[in-house]
Amino acid sequence: MALRSSFLEDLAAELQEKYHHRLHALTLVFPTWRAGEVFKRCLATHLSQPTWAPKVLSIEALMQQLSPLRQAQPLLLTHILYQTFQALNPQEESFEQFYFWGSLLLQDLDVIDKYLVSTAHLFTDLSRYKELGLSYDHLTEAQRTAIQSFWKNFQQQLSTHQQDFLRLWKLLPQVYQHFKQRLQAQGIGYQGLCYRAAYEALVQGTAQVQHDQLVFVGFNALTPVEEKILAWCQENLPTEFYWDVDAYYMEDTQQEAGTYLRIYQQRPHFQASFVQPFPKRLAQGTQEIHLTAVASEVGQAQVMGAQLRALMEAQGADFVPSRTVIVVANEALLLPVLHALPLDVSPVSTHLGYPLKDTATYRLLEHMLALQAATAQEQFPSGYWAVHHVLAVLNHPHVMGWNAVLVQATINRIQATKSSYVAQEVLVQENALYETIFKVLRPQDHLLRYLMEGLQCIEAYAQEEAPSLRPLEKVALHQLLQQLSNFQEVFSTSSTKSEALLQLLRQLLQPVRISLGGQSLDGIQILDVLATRNLDFDHVFIVGMNEGHFPIQTSPASFIPYNLRKGYGLPTADQHQAALYAYHFYHLLREREILVRILHRVVRG
């Protein structure tokens, strides 16, 4: 492509010129939804008259079309995995106890399927490690060395932990096969299994391929199953590839940003699509880069806000919000970044979610859990509530907003007694909300049902009375009820007073994030590093660019040790993440006249 402006603008111009009246026959596949939407806007600027547009899909959407399996919720998948373990090796272990390590194993299985690893080899009985040199001839010498270095840890006397690990590992081949069969019977799977099923369906000729011509755009670090699917398309369908590259890292093998693309350049099915000479945007040297060291994490957001304000004032009417991106390298800085934005910045678009645990709605759930947990203690007087738990619920803004006069009167009456306890029967006589929240659960009652009924009372009031409940809290309320509904399907037989269930519920809800409405392309974009794929901006702020966050260096929790991951070509933090982040970093820098501000925390030794 002749170098015009941004990658997507170049692509739009080339496809319009090349296909003109046949654009409708194309299906373009992008790494992300956002890149596809930006491409649509770029294409629209090159069309002089109305025409049928090409189909635009994310790679995930294409996989959903091709796969005979639909992706299911992790909670349901983990429960089916638990049932599989119990069928093969019955243990006196509740699902609540199983959940943590079961979800860990589910993540490993997802990676195994995405990387098309043979489970028969990976889960080989560790006691036979001496035979590895004979049975792993298909691996490189470096891979065999990495694997054997792991096995050597088991040559000496085994600890109890190692013995448990070996027993689990030995069972995994059966678990994987039975688990996969259960999921396939229900037509569901985790993402890796769905992708693998899509590839197998293509090979077997059972996939529903409804595209005349495919164009894959801007891919970088493909998983092996994705690469296999792209290669199949190239061999069996009219297919084109457009790579988002720069000569700086394509021609220099020392640059880790080009690690994967240089490999693809040598692949027979991709080789011809790498058109040279490569663009030299980075070599133009017109980028203006400023680094700002700040004493604290939150301070970076405040400095960013001040710099953004100065930029807007300097550019005046020429400032285009959608051409500005704030890259949040450390997701914990999202809220400080949002609070630090100039007051007149609107709209703002972010795909990053607000932590559910930081909402008032979640705090009400915690108050209700604490209320019930206290009554589970044997020394607690039956039919009474601890006053401090009751007041925590009553003073909550959702409850206070329900009927402020009544709730305040209740609080005054309780405080006037100067007692440490309040009778449950006194509270439930007040109104329906009290009757629901201050309900003493019997053994046959279910904790999740109790939580849902209490939150549903609040939701009904929010809908009927139109209170001053913030839009964010309404979304949080809806999502929390949906999560509890999902949990109830799985935990229908769990004990009401089970401390394990309470801990599990908190564990499941803590990482949940609620959407802030980040599907818009208008306004300043607030994204994480990976969401910037294929996108170009005039102004870039990178917040939180510190070691451990850019790139992420923490290895994901896994049953597969580092040496085994490395030996089987599975992603590792030190290699995969470094190459991935380097590529995206250079991509952000490569616009012709870009202004980049990098903010990082000073680390004092």
MOUR-V432760 format. One line per field, one symbol per residue. psi: psi as a letter, one per 40 degrees, with the letter a starting at -180 (. if undefined). A space follows every 10 residues. Layout:
psi: ???
This chain:
psi: hhhcbidddd dddddddddc eedeeihhhi didddddddd ddddeeheih ihiiihiidd ddddddheii hihddddddd ddddddddgh ighidddddd dddddddddd ddddefihdd ddfihdefde edddefdeii dddddddddd ddeedahhid dddddddddd eddddddddd dddddefiii dddddddddd dddeeeighf hdhihhhfic giiddddddd dddddeihhi hhhgiidded eheehededd dddddehdee deeghiiiif ddedfeihhh hhhididddd dddddddddd dddddbeehh deehhhhgdh deedddddde iidehhihhh ehihhdeeid dddddddddd ddddeehdeh hheiihdddd ddddehdddd edgddddddd dddddddfie ihhddddeed iddddddfhh hideihdddd dddddddddd ddddegafhi dddddddddd dddddddddd fdeihdehdd dddddddddd ehiiheffei eiihhhiidd eeheiiidhh hhhfgihddg ihehhihieh iddddddeei hidddddddd ddddddddee idgihhhhhi hhhh.
